[in-house]
Amino acid sequence: MIIVMGEFRLKPEYLNDLRPEIEHMVKMSNSESGCIYFQFSEALDDPGLMRLSEKWKSMEDLEIHFQSTHFKRWREAISKNGGATDRDVAAYEVILEKDLS
């Protein structure tokens, strides 16, 4: 299993234009066969700071995601709306998963 965690910054003045793209990206990513979970969240106290959490069945599934139409559409939307900065996103291969609830 692959976990992707990270954050990046979008320009706050473009957030309203990007929200439909964020919703589309989340919906389409979660419908991919190799996706277990895909979600963005915005820091409540820091407009434009986006956090990303993803869970994929395999690295191959994540690589397929990077080639998807919705991923390319997302990258284009970001580019047209001020870009993303302070990007810190990494993938981790998980060897143990334990429920902590």
C-alpha positions as CSV (number, residue, x, y, z in Angstrom):
1,M,0.0,0.0,0.0
2,I,1.1,3.5,-0.8
3,I,0.3,6.6,1.4
4,V,0.8,10.1,-0.1
5,M,0.8,13.0,2.3
6,G,1.7,16.5,1.9
7,E,0.8,20.1,1.5
8,F,1.1,22.9,-1.0
9,R,-0.1,26.5,-1.3
10,L,-2.6,28.0,-3.7
11,K,-3.2,31.7,-4.0
12,P,-6.2,32.6,-2.0
13,E,-7.6,34.9,-4.7
14,Y,-8.0,31.9,-7.0
15,L,-9.6,29.5,-4.5
16,N,-13.2,30.1,-5.7
17,D,-12.2,29.3,-9.3
18,L,-10.3,26.2,-8.2
19,R,-12.9,24.7,-5.9
20,P,-14.9,23.0,-8.7
21,E,-11.6,21.6,-10.0
22,I,-10.7,20.3,-6.5
23,E,-14.1,18.6,-6.3
24,H,-13.7,17.1,-9.7
25,M,-10.2,15.8,-8.9
26,V,-11.4,14.3,-5.6
27,K,-14.4,12.6,-7.2
28,M,-12.5,11.2,-10.2
29,S,-9.5,10.1,-8.2
30,N,-11.7,8.2,-5.7
31,S,-13.3,6.4,-8.6
32,E,-10.0,5.0,-9.8
33,S,-9.7,1.2,-9.2
34,G,-6.4,1.5,-7.4
35,C,-7.5,4.4,-5.1
36,I,-8.5,3.5,-1.6
37,Y,-8.8,7.1,-0.4
38,F,-8.1,10.6,-1.9
39,Q,-8.8,13.9,-0.2
40,F,-7.8,17.5,-0.1
41,S,-8.3,19.8,2.9
42,E,-7.7,23.5,3.4
43,A,-6.2,24.8,6.6
44,L,-8.9,26.8,8.4
45,D,-6.4,29.3,9.8
46,D,-4.3,29.7,6.6
47,P,-6.3,30.3,3.4
48,G,-4.7,28.7,0.4
49,L,-2.7,26.1,2.4
50,M,-4.0,22.8,1.0
51,R,-3.3,19.4,2.6
52,L,-3.4,16.2,0.6
53,S,-3.9,12.6,1.9
54,E,-4.1,9.6,-0.4
55,K,-4.0,5.8,0.0
56,W,-3.3,3.6,-3.1
57,K,-3.2,-0.1,-3.5
58,S,0.2,0.1,-5.2
59,M,2.8,2.4,-6.7
60,E,1.7,1.2,-10.1
61,D,-1.8,2.5,-9.3
62,L,-0.4,5.8,-8.3
63,E,1.6,6.1,-11.5
64,I,-1.5,5.3,-13.5
65,H,-3.2,8.1,-11.6
66,F,-0.5,10.6,-12.7
67,Q,-1.3,9.8,-16.3
68,S,-5.1,10.2,-15.9
69,T,-7.1,12.9,-17.7
70,H,-8.3,14.4,-14.4
71,F,-4.8,14.6,-13.0
72,K,-3.7,16.5,-16.2
73,R,-6.8,18.7,-16.0
74,W,-6.0,19.5,-12.4
75,R,-2.4,20.5,-13.2
76,E,-3.6,22.7,-16.0
77,A,-6.2,24.4,-13.7
78,I,-3.5,25.1,-11.1
79,S,-1.2,26.5,-13.8
80,K,-3.9,28.8,-15.1
81,N,-4.8,30.0,-11.6
82,G,-1.6,31.3,-10.0
83,G,0.2,28.0,-9.6
84,A,1.1,26.0,-6.5
85,T,4.0,26.9,-4.2
86,D,5.6,25.5,-1.1
87,R,4.9,22.0,-2.4
88,D,5.9,19.3,0.0
89,V,4.3,16.0,-1.0
90,A,5.8,12.5,-0.6
91,A,4.7,8.9,-1.1
92,Y,5.4,6.2,1.5
93,E,5.3,2.5,1.1
94,V,3.4,0.9,4.0
95,I,4.4,-2.5,5.4
96,L,2.1,-2.5,8.4
97,E,-1.4,-1.0,8.8
98,K,-2.9,-1.1,12.3
99,D,-6.2,0.3,13.4
100,L,-5.7,2.8,16.3
101,S,-9.4,3.5,17.1
